Amino acid sequence: MQKIIDPFSLRYDGNEATENIIDVLQLGKSLSGASRIYNATLHFCAFGNVPRGNYTKYASAFTTVPRAGCYEAIILMGLTASQNPALIEWSRDGLSKIFFHILGALKNSWLNENQSENINNTVHSLLEAADKDRATKDTLINGLIQSNTNLAELLKISITNNLPELSRACRSAARDLVDPVGKSCSSLSHHTDHRIVCEISEPEAYVIKSRNQEDLGDMQKFICESITEVNRNTGHCEMRIKGIDRPIKGKITDPALTLAGNIYTQALDQKTSFSFSAKPVNRDGKLNKVFISDAGELKS
């Protein structure tokens, strides 16, 4: 099999995946979604357009033997019977770099409705990679851009016009990709050359799975005035947060929740307040859910 881009791994970490096991139905759904995203992303990187319908696929995703320590699938993108000469002739390293930049940009597009910052960052990172590596520049010119003039301008136009469309086309596949997150595993990530090129945490997976338009915010400090529900097994909770006029549901990922006498169950039993750090999920500009990473007593 002729490989088109450098091999990489799709890793599932946390929960049952820590023991090198994962739910088969969740894994099958995730790998199906991953394959659709990889094929669409590779097509865009190589030919500069978003594939539609039953398009001709020149490469397929294969998986090989994983390693221990998590649940991991080693992904190989190889030629299909419908070979395209461009995929054979271009630099595998150059196409790989573009592929992973676009993969990361897709993830960011699923997390925030405002695309302008993501588009600008993607264009900047691709231009920077092209400046450093001739193979990447040549692959951009012959593939995604299909022109050897005005590289920066044409790249901005291509990403601006196509990234949102590619994001929408892959959204259903993205929901399948992250299906195990929050269930059999607590995160998934793409690795290449011993580095993470795209990681999806549980709060991010929650937003990607959502059928509503939701945005994930940066880590913030909140004050819990009262907590009314806590599940030590799942991390589910419901609370009243200072400044919010309605109960808010949350997910506690803080390992302290499993300890006896932890701050969350103590607050439930004793009806006390506490401060906590969390990533907020906003729906229509209003706080909808919080993913709590740690908590502490209120300072007087």
TIDREN-708460 format. One record per atom (N, C-alpha, C): y, z, x negated. Coordinates in steps of 0.1 Angstrom, whole numbers, plus 5000, padded with zeros to 4 digits. Layout:
REM TIDREN-708460
YZX;...
***
This chain:
REM TIDREN-708460
498850004992;500050005000;501350004991;502249914994;503449914987;504550004993;505050094985;505950194990;507350144990;508150165000;509450115002;510550214996;510350334999;511250444994;510450554988;511050634980;510350744973;509650834983;508450874980;507750974989;508551104991;508451155003;509151285006;508251365015;508651495017;507851585025;508651625037;507851645048;508451715060;507751845061;508551955059;507952085058;508352165071;507352245075;507452335086;507352485081;508352565082;508352695076;508452805086;507952925083;508153045092;507053045103;507053165110;506053185121;504653145117;503853085125;502553045122;502352955109;503452875107;503352775096;503252855082;503752975082;503653055069;502153065065;501253065075;499853075072;499152935071;499952835070;499452695068;498752645081;499252695093;498752645105;499852615114;499652525124;500652485134;500052435146;500652455157;500052405170;499952245169;498752205173;498452055172;499251975181;499452015193;500351935202;501751935198;502252045193;503652045188;503751955175;502751965167;502851885154;502751735158;501851695167;501751555170;503051505176;503651585185;504951545191;506051525180;506051625170;507051625160;506851505151;505551475147;505351355138;505651225144;505351215157;505751095165;507251075165;507951185167;509451175167;509951135153;509351195143;509751175129;509551025126;508450975129;508150835126;509150735132;509450765145;510450675152;511850685145;512250805141;513550825134;513450755121;512450775113;512350715100;512350555100;511650505110;511650355111;513050305115;513650365124;514950325129;516050335118;515950445110;516850475100;516650375088;515450345085;515150255074;515650115078;515450075090;515849945095;517349935094;518150035098;519550035097;520050025082;519350105074;519750105060;519549975053;518449905057;518049775051;518849655056;519149665069;519649545076;521049555082;521549685083;522849705088;523049695103;521949705110;522149705125;521149805131;521449855143;520649955150;519549875157;518249905155;517149835162;517149865177;516749775185;516749785199;515449745205;514949815215;513749775222;512549765212;511649665215;510449645207;510749555195;511549615185;511949535174;510849525164;510949425155;509949395144;510149505134;509049575131;508949685121;508349635108;509149645098;508649595085;507949705076;508049825081;507449935074;506950045084;506050125079;505550225088;505450355080;505450465087;505350605080;503950645080;503450685068;502150735066;502250875061;501150955063;501151085057;499851105049;500051185038;498851215029;498651365028;497851405018;497451545017;498551635014;498751745023;499851845021;499451945010;500452025007;500252134997;500252265005;499852374998;499752505004;501152575004;501352685012;502552765011;503452755024;503152655032;503852625045;502952525052;503452465063;502752345068;503552225064;502952135057;503652025051;502951895053;503751785056;503251655057;503951575046;503251505037;503851415027;503951285033;505151235034;505451105041;505650985031;504950885034;505050755026;505550645036;506550575032;507050455040;506450335033;505550265039;504850145033;505050025042;504849905035;505049785042;503949765053;504349695064;503449655074;503049505071;502249455080;501849315079;503049215080;504049265088;505249175090;506249205078;505849165066;506649195055;508049125055;509049185050;510349125048;510649125033;510949005027;511148995013;512249095007;513249125016;514349215011;513749355007;512849405015;512249535013;511449535000;510949424996;510049414984;510949404972;512049334973;512949304961;513949414958;514349484968;515449584965;514849704958;515749774952;515449904944;514950004954;513750064951;513250174959;514150294958;514650324946;515450434944;516750424952;517350304952;518650284959;518450294974;517450234979;517150244994;516850384998;516150454989;515850604992;517050684993;518050664984;519250744984;520050714997;520150595001;520850555013;520150615026;518850605026;517950655037;518250805039;518250885028;518451025030;519851065034;520850985029;522151015034;522350995049;521750885054;521750855068;520950955076;519850995071;519051095078;519851225080;520551275069;521351385070;522551365080;523151245080;524251215089;523751215104;522551175106;521951175120;521851315124;521351405116;521151545120;522551605124;523551585116;524851635119;525451575132;525151455135;525651385147;525051445159;523851505158;523151565170;523751705173;524451765163;524951905164;526351915169;527151805168;528551815172;529051685178;529651695189;530151585197;531251505189;532051575182;533051505174;532451445161;532451315161;531851245150;532651205138;533951225139;534951175129;534651235115;534451365115;534251435102;532951395096;531851385104;530551345099;530651195094;531351105101;531450975096;532150965083;533251035082;534051035069;533251085058;532551195060;531651255049;530551165045;529951095055;528851005052;529350885043;530550825047;531050715040;531450765025;532050885024;532350935011;531150955002;530151015008;528951045000;528250914996;528150815004;527550685001;528350614990;529650614991;530550544981;530350614968;530250754968;530050824956;528750794949;527650784957;526350744952;526350604947;527150514953;527250374948;527950364935;528950454933;529750454921;528850504909;527950594912;527150644901;525850564898;525450484907;524150414906;524250264910;524050174901;524150034904;523149994915;521950044914;520950004924;521350044938;521950154940;522350204953;523450104958;524450074949;525549984953;524949844957;524049794949;523449664952;522749664966;522049774968;521249784981;522249794993;523349864991;524349875002;524949735005;525249664994;525949534995;524949435002;523749434998;522749335004;522149385017;522149515020;521549555032;522549605043;522949735042;523749785052;525049715054;525649675043;527049605044;526849455046;525949395038;525749255038;526949175034;527649235024;528849165018;529149235005;529649154995;530049204982;531549224980;532249224991;533749244990;534149355000;535249424996;535749535004;534649635008;533949684998;532849775001;533249895009;534349965005;534750085012;535150055026;535849955028;536349925042;535249885051;534349795046;533249745054;532249855057;532049945047;531150055049;531650155060;532950175060;533550265070;533350195084;533550065085;533450005097;531950005102;531049985093;529649985097;529150125102;529550225094;529150365098;529750405111;531050375112;531850405124;531250345137;530850215135;530350145147;528950175150;528150195140;526650205142;526050345142;526650445134;526050575134;525950645147;526950645156;526850705169;525750635177;525650495176;524650425184;523250455179;523050465165;521750505160;521450645164;522450735164;522150875168;521650875183;522350805192;521850805206;520450745207;520250635199;518950575200;517750665195;518050755186;517050845181;517050985187;517851005197;518051145202;516751195208;516051105216;514751145222;513751175212;513651095201;512751115190;513151245183;514451275182;514851405175;514351525183;514351515196;513851625204;512351655201;511651545200;510251555196;510051605182;510851555173;510751605159;510851755158;511851815165;512051965163;511252045173;510351985181;509552055191;508952185185;508352185173;507652315169;508652425165;509952385163;510852485157;511252585168;511052715165;511252825175;509952855182;508852785178;507552805184;506552835172;505852725167;504952745156;505652765143;506852725142;507652745129;509052785133;509752835123;511152875125;512152775119;511752675112;512652575106;511752455101;512452335100;511752225093;512752165083;512252095073;513052045063;512451925056;513251835051;512851715043;513151745029;512151725020;512251755006;511951624998;512651614987;512451504978;512851554964;512051524954;512351554940;512651704939;511951794946;512051934945;513451984951;514051914960;515251954966;515251924981;515952004988;516051985003;517151885005;516851775013;517851675016;518251685031;517451755039;517851775053;517051885059;517751995063;517052105069;517552135083;516652165092;516952195106;516552335109;517452425112;517152565115;516852585130;516552705134;516252725148;517452705157;518652755153;519852725162;520152575163;519952505152;520152355152;519152285161;517952335160;516852275168;517152295183;517652415186;517952445200;518952345206;520052315198;521052225202;520552075203;519652045193;519051905194;518151885206;517451995210;516551985221;517351975235;518552035235;519252045247;519551915254;519451915267;519751795275;521251795279;521951905276;523351915278;524151885265;525451865266;526251845254;526651975249;526052015238;526352145232;526652125217;527452215212;527852215198;527452345192;527052345179;526752465172;527852495162;528352625164;529452665156;529052735143;530052765134;529752835122;529452985124;528853055115;528553195116;529853275119;529753355129;530953435133;530553585135;531553675136;531353815139;531653835154;530753915160;530953945174;530754095176;531154145188;530954285191;530154285204;528954345204;528154365216;528554495222;529054485235;529554605242;528354675248;527354595253;526154655258;525054545258;523854585255;522654495255;521754535266;521354445274;520554475286;519054425285;518754335276;517354285274;517154265259;515954315255;515554285241;513954265241;513554155235;512054135234;511754135219;511054235214;510754245200;509854135195;509054075204;508153975200;508853835198;509653795208;510253665208;511653665203;512353785202;513753785198;514753755209;514253725221;515153705232;515953825235;517253805239;518053925243;519153875253;519753965260;520853935268;521854055266;523154015266;524154115262;525554085268;526354185268;527754165271;528554165258;529354065256;530054045243;531554065246;532154135237;533654165239;534354035239;535254025250;536053905252;535453805260;534153825264;533453725273;533153795287;533553725297;533453785311;532153775318;531053735311;529753715317;528653755307;527453785311;526353805302;526053685294;525653705281;525353595272;523853615267;523053505268;521753515262;521753495247;520853545240;520753535226;519353525220;519253485208;517953495201;518153565188;517453675186;517553755174;516553715163;517053665152;516153615141;516153715130;516953825131;516953935122;515654005120;515054005108;513654065106;513654215110;514854275110;514954425113;514554455127;514454345136;514054375150;512654425151;511854395141;510454445142;510254585137;511254645131;511154775126;511454885137;510754995135;510955105145;512455155144;513055185156;514355245156;515455145151;515155015153;516154915149;517454925158;518454865153;519754885160;519754815174;518954715176;518954645189;518254725200;517054775197;516354855207;517054995209;517655045198;518355165199;519555155208;520255045207;521455015215;521054995230;519854945232;519254925246;518955065252;518355145244;517855275249;519055375251;520055375241;521055465241;522455415247;522355285251;523555225257;524755225247;524555195235;525555195224;526055055221;527155045214;527654915210;527454895195;527454765191;527354735177;527954595174;528154575161;528754445157;527554355152;527754225153;526654135148;527254005143;526453945134;526753805129;525853705136;526453595141;525653495148;526253365148;525453265149;525853125151;526053095166;527153065171;527353045185;527052895190;526452885201;526252755208;527252745219;528052645219;529052625229;528752515238;528952525251;528752425261;530052405269;530552285268;531852255275;532952345270;532852375257;533952465251;533752615254;532752655260;532452795263;531252845257;531252975252;530053025246;528853035256;527752975251;526552965260;525353055254;525253065241;524153135235;524553175221;523953285216;524153325202;522853335195;522753295182;521653315174;521953425163;521453535165;521853655157;521053675144;521753685133;521053695120;521053845115;522053925118;522054065114;523054145123;522954275122;523854355130;524154485122;525154555127;525554685120;526354775130;526454895126;527154995135;528654955135;529354985146;530754965146;531455065138;532455025130;533155115121;534355175129;534455305128;535555375135;536855355128;
***
